[in-house]
C-alpha cells in the first residue's frame, strides 16, 4: 500500500487518544490546596497509584489515603494503551525464564492469581470496562517466526499454559490476513479491556472507599520532615491550564482533553507559562510513588528508567461487510512476532486499534506533549495496517496518538524504597503494565509495611535492573539497538553482533 493512500486514510484522524475522547469521561476532581496530612500519599493516578490506594483502603478502611495526579486519573499510559491485560508479570514467559529462572513458576502462579483478582474487582465494583477474557493470538508473518512460535508453545506448555499452534489455514480462519503463516493461541492468560474506563472505574472505587483524590495537582518536590515525608504541590484549575496551553501553542488540534493534560505536565499555569498555580503541601507517614515514565521525583531513578514513545491508530467502525472480510469473531488480542512488532484488537463498537512497531526515544529522556504526534510513524503504521488487511483498503482512521512507555534494562517492573523505607516505588513496565500494576501495588504496600512477605522475598522485587549509561552513550546505544532489531527482522531473524552482545550481557529482548 502506498504512502499516499496511508496519508489519505489518516486525513481526518483526531490527534488525541480514542479512549479519552468520549462523553463518558468523568469531570475532573478539584486540585489540592493548602496543607494536608495523610497516613498514605499516593503520587500518580494511573493504574499503579489507583490500585495502591484502593488496596490500602480495603486492607484498612480507617487508613487515611490521599492520591494526587498532575493531570486526571488515567490521562497518561493508563488511558492510552492497547488494553491488553496480561497475566505475565515479567513481560512474557521467555523473558521471565531468562531473568528469574529459579522463581518463574511462582511468578507465573502469582500472575494468574493477579489476573483473576482484577476480574473479581471489575465485577465487585461494577466497572464497565469491557473486560473480556478472550486470550491472545500471536501470528507469524515471516517463515523464521514459525520456529519461534513452536519454541514458545513448548515453553508455555511446560508451565501449564493452554496454548494451541495453528497452521496457515487455521490462523486465517480465526483472523484473515494474507500475511499470516501460522499462529499460537494463548487461551486464557490475557484479557481485553477498555483502558480508560478501567482507570475511571478504579478512580470511582477509590472515592467510594474513602480515598481523597485530587487531580491537576503536580508534586514539585519531596523531602523528609521529622517523622513524616513532605510533598510540595502545585494545584491548578483546569480552565487555567487550558488557557496556558493555548498560549503555549498547544491549542487546536490537540483537543481540549489534551490541552489540559499537556499543560499540567509542562507546568504551565498562567498566560506566560509561569508556575502560578496554587501551592499546597502534604505531610504523610508513607508514600507510594507511581509516576512511571515521567521525570522522577527521586534522582536515583533517572539511571534506571527510559521513556520510549509508542504510537497508535484507531479505525472508524467496520461495516458488517468489512467485518465479514476479516472474520475475527472471537475478539482475541493479536500481535505479530517480529522484533519490531504490532499489536491490535477489536473494540466494543467494532473499531480496530493498531499500534506498536516504531518505539522512539528522544535524547536526554525527553518527554513533552508535542512528541505524542509523529506523522512519519503514523504513515508507517497505516501502511502496515493495509498490508495486513488489504481487504479493508477503504477503511479510514478516526484517531491517532502517542504516549510514553517506561522501560528498563530487564523489560519488566522493578521496585525499591527511599527515605528509610517510608517511600516505595515501582517502574519499568515496558508496555505490559495493565495487569502487572495491581501486583506491583501489593508489593509496594508490603514494602512500606516493612514485613518479610512472600512478595518482598522475590528476586523480582529484591533485584534491580542494570542502569542505563549517561548521555550521549544512552541515546547511541538505544538507537543502535533499534536499528539492529529492524535489521534482524529484515534478515530472517538473524541477530547481529550488537544484539548478540546484549544477549550475552543479559540485556537482550526478543518480543
N, C-alpha and C positions, 0 to 999 in steps of 0.2 A: 504494500500500500504506500502511496507516495506521501511525502511530507505535506504537499498542498492539500490533499484530501484530509489529512490529520488536522491541519490548521483550520480548514472549513468546519470540521466536526467539533472543534474547540471554540468556535467563534462566539457562541452565546453562553459559554460556561461561566458561572458566577465564581469569582475568586475567593470563596470562603468555604469552610468545611460544611458539607451537606448535613451532617448530623446536628450541627449547631444552628443551622439556618432554617429553624422551624418555629411555628407559633407556640408549640408546647414548651419552649424554653422558659424556665421559671424566671420570675423577676429577681433581680439581684438583692441580696441581703445587705443591710447597712454596714458601712465601714466602722472599724473600731476607732474610737476617740477617747482621749483621756487616759487615766490609769486603771488597769485591771489586774486582777490576780487570778490564778488558776492552779489546780493540782497538776494538770497536764495541758501543755500548749502544743498543738499540732500545727506545724508550718507547712502549708501546701494542701490544696483542696482537690487534688487528683485522687485516683483510686487508693494509693498508698496512705495518704492522710485520712481520707474518709473511712477506710477500713480500720485504721488505728483508732480513730475517735470512736467509731461505733463499737468495736470490740472492747475498748477500755470501759465504755459506759455500760455495756452488757455485763462485763465482769464485776463491776462495782457501780451500781446506779447512783451512789452517793458521791462518786468522784466528780469533781468539778473539771470538766473538759471544755477547752476553748480551741477553736480552729480558725485560722486566718488564711486567706489566699489573696495574691496580688491582683488577680482578675476575678473571675467567678468560678465556682467549683466545676471542674471538668473542662475548662476552656482550652487547656493545652493538650498533651498527648492523650489524656483520658477521654477527650471528646472528639478526637480526630483520627483515631486509628482504624484498622480494618474490622475490629470486632471479633477477632479470633481469641477465644478464652480457652487456653490450653491447660492440661494437667501438668505438663512438664514445668519443673522449677529450674531447669538447667539449660534452657534454650535447646531442647531436643535431647533425646536419649543418647545419641552418639557423643555429643559434647559433654554430657554428664559422665558417661563411662570413661572418657579420656581424662577428665579432670578430677573426678571423685570416685574412682573405681571401688574403693572399699565400702562406700555407703550408698552407691547409686540405687541399690534395691530398696533401701529405706527411703531415699528421696523420691523414688517413683511411687511408693506406697503413700507417702505424705502428700505428694502432688495429686494423686487420685482422690484422697480424702478432702483435699482443699477444693477441688472442683465440685465434689458433691456438696460441700458446705456452702459454696457460692450458690448452687442451685437451691439449696434449702433456704438461704437468706432471701433470694429473689422471691420465693414462694411465701415465706413468712411475712415479708413486708409488702407483698403485692406490688412488686416493682415491675412495671410494664416496659420491659427492655427487650422483648422478642427473643428471650433465651431459648435456644434450640440445640439439643444435644445431637447435632447432625453428623459429627465426625469431620474428618478432613481427607481429601483426596490429593495425594501427591502424584504429579504426572511427569513422565519423561518426554522431553521434546527433542532429544538427541540420542543416537544409539548408545553412546557410552553411559548415559544416565540409567539405562536398564539394569546394568550390573550393580549400580549404586542402590537402586530400589530393592533388588534381590538381597543385597547385604543388609539393608535397613530392615527388611522384613524378617530376616533370620535373627537379627539382634533384638527386634521388638518381641518376637515370639519367645525368646529366651527369658524375657522379663514379664511374660504373661499378657502381652497386649494382643487384642483381637484385630489382626490385620489380614488383608487379603490382597494378593498380587493379581493384577488384571492385564490381559494382553491388549493388543491394539483395538480389536473389535469390542472387547468388554469395557474398556475405558471410554470408548466413544459412544457406547450405549448409555453410559452414565452422563457424560457431557460431550457433545460432539464438536471436536476441533480437528482439522486435518493435520495439525502439528503433533497430536498425541500419538506416542508409540507404545505406551504402556502406563500403568499406574499402580498405586498402592492405597488402599482404603484403610485408615485407622478409624475404627467404627465408633468409639465412644470416649475418646480422651480429649476431644475438642468440641466446644460448644460455640455457636454463633450468637452474638449479642448486638444490640444497638448500643454502641459505646457511650454516647451522650446520655441516653435515657438511663443507663446503668448508673452513671455518675449522679444524675439528678435524683434518681431513686435512693441512692445511698445518702445523698445530702438530706433528703426528706426524712429518711430513717434516723439519721443523726439528730436532726432537730427534734423529732418526736421523742427520741430517747433522752433529750435534755442537753445535748451538746450545744454550746453557744457558738454560732458560726458568723464570722464577719468577712465579707467579701470586699474587693477593692482595697485591701489592706496589705501593704507591702512591708515586710520586715527589713529594716535597713541596717541592723547590727545586733549582735549577741555578745553578752559578757556575763561573768559571774557577779552576783550581787548578794554577798553574805551567803545565807543558806539557800537562796533562790538563784535562778537564772533570769536575766533581764533581756527582753527583746524590745528594741525600739522599733516603732512602726510609723507608717505614713498612710493615712486613710484619705481617700479622695472620692468625692461624689461622682457617680458615673456620668452625669451631664457635663461636669468639668473635664473629665477625661476625654469625652468625645470632642469637646471644643479644642482641647490641647492637641489631639490627634489631627484634627482638621488643619490647625495652624501649622503643624509639622509636616504637612503634605501627605498624611496617611488617609485622607478623606476620599470619598467617591467609591472607587472600585472595590475597596476593601470591605465595604458593608458596615453597618452600624455595630454589629457584634465585634467585628474585627477591630474597629476603631477603638472601642473601649478596652479591649484586651491588649491591643498594641500599645496604647497609651499607658496602661497600667504597668506593663513590663518595662517600657522605656523610661518610666519615672516622670512622664510628662503630666504636670498637674495644673499648669496655667498657660496663658496665651504665649508666653515667651519660653515655654518648656521648663521653667524653673520648678523645683520641688516645693510647691506652695500648698500641698495638701495639709490635712490636719494631723499633727503629731500625736502619737499615743505611746504607751508603754505597757508591757505585760510582765509581771513577775510570776514565775511558775516554778514549782518544785521539780518538774520533769518536762522535757521537750522531745517531741518526735520531729525530725527534720526530713521532709519528703518533697524536696524540690527537684530531684532528678537531674535533668539535663541543663537546668538553668544555672547561671553563675553561683557557685556555692557560698553560703554564709560561713562555712568552715574552710580555711585556707588549705588544710590537709587534703581536701577532696579534689583540688584542682589538678593534681597529678594523676588521678585515677579515672576521671570521667571525661569523655569526649562527646560533644553534641554533634550528631550527624543528621542532616536533613533528609527526610523521606517525603515523597510526593505521591499524590493520589488523584485519580479521576473517578467521577461518578456519572453514569449514563442517565439519560432520560428513561422512564419506564418502558420496558419492552412491550410490544403488542403481542397478542396471542400468537400470531404467525411467527414473529421473531422468536418467541419462547419455544415454539414447536421446532424451529430450525436448529436449536442447540440442545434441546432436552433439558437437562439439569433439573429434574423434578425432585430429587432428593435433597437439594438445598445444601449440600456439603460446602465447606470452605475448600478452596483449591489453592495449590501452589505448585509451580514447576520447580525443578531440582537443579537448576544452574547455580553457579556461584553468585551471579547477579540474578536474583530470582524475582518473579512476580507473585503476588498473592491476590486473590479475587474471590468475591462472594456475591450472592443474591440477597437483596434487601426484601423486607416485607412487602413493599409496594412494587417489586419486580424490576428494580434497577440492578445494574452490575457495578460494583466497586472494583477498581483495577489499580493496583499500586505496586510500589517497590522498584526494584532494578537499580536505579541510579542514586545510591546513597551519596550525599555530598557533604564534605567537611570544609568549613571556612576557616582560614588561617586565624590562629590565636583563640580558638574555641569561640568564635564569634557567633552570637545569637541575636537576631534582630527581626522585627516583623516583616520587613521588606524581603527577607531571604525566603519567605514562605512561597513566593511566586517565582517560578523559574521556567519561562516559556520553552526553552530548548528541551528540558526534561519532560514537560507535558506533551510536546510534539512527539518525542521518542516513545512515551508511554502509549499515546494514541495510535501510532504506527504499529506497535507491538500488539495492541488490542485487536486491531483489524487483521493482523497476520494470524492471530489466534482464532478469531471468529470472522472470517471473510463473509459469511452469510449474513452478518449484521452491518454491512457496508453503509447502509442508510441511517444507522443509529447516530445520534448526536449526544454530546456530553453536557450535563447540566451544571456540574460543579468541578472545580479544580482547586487543590490546596496542598499545602505542605506543613511540616512541623518537625520539631527536633526529637530525636531518639537519644537517650543516654546510653552510651556503650562503654564497656571497659574491656580489658585485655583477655578476660575469660568469658565474655559474652553472656554472662548471667549475673544476677544481683550479688552484691557484696554488702557487708554490714560492719558497723563499728559504733563506738561510743566516744564521747568527749566530755569535758568538764567533770572529770571524776565519775563517769558513769551516769551523770544526770541528763545527758542528751544522747539519743540514739538515732542512727541514720541508716538508710538503705539507698542504693543507686546501682546503675549499670544493667538495667533490664534488657537492653538491646532489642527493643521492639516486641518482646513477649511478656509484657507486664500485666495484661488484663487479668489473668488469673493469679500470677505469682505475687502480685502486690498484697493480696489478702494474707498469704503465707508470711510475707515479709512483715506485715503489721503484727502478726503474732510473735515473730522473732523480736521485733523492736520492743514490744511490751514486756517480753521475758527479760531482755537485756536491761531495761530500765528497772525491773523488779530486783535485779541482781541475783536471780536464782540460777542454780545449776540444773538446767532442764534438758529434756531430750533435744529441743531445738538449739539451745545455746552450745551444746556439745558437738554439733555437727561441724565437720570440716568446712562445709559450705558457709557456715556462719563465722567460724574462727579464723579462717584464712583470707587474706587479701589478694587481689589480683596484682600482677606486676604493674608498676606505674608506667604511664606514657612518658617518653622523653620530652624535654622542653622544646619550644620552637627555636629554630626552624626545622629541627630534626623531626619533630612530631608531624608537621604537615608533609614533609618529604616522605616519611615512612607510610603515612596513611594513603597518600595519593599513589605511591608506588604499589602498595598492596591492591588498591582498586584497579590499577592498570593490569597488574599481574592476574587478578581474578578474571577480568574481561578477556585477557589473552588465553587463559586456561579454558574458558567457555568456547572460544573460537578454535581451540586446538584439541578438541575431543577430550577435555578434562585434564590434559597433561599440565601438571603444576611446574612452574619454572623454578629456577634456583632460589629466588627470593621467597616464594611460598614454601618451598621445601625447607628452607632455613627457619622460617617461622614455625613450621610444624615441629622441627626438632627442638625448638626453644619452648614448645608448649603454647605458642601464640597463634597457631593456625586455626582456621574455622572453615568448615565446608558445610554450606547450608543443606 
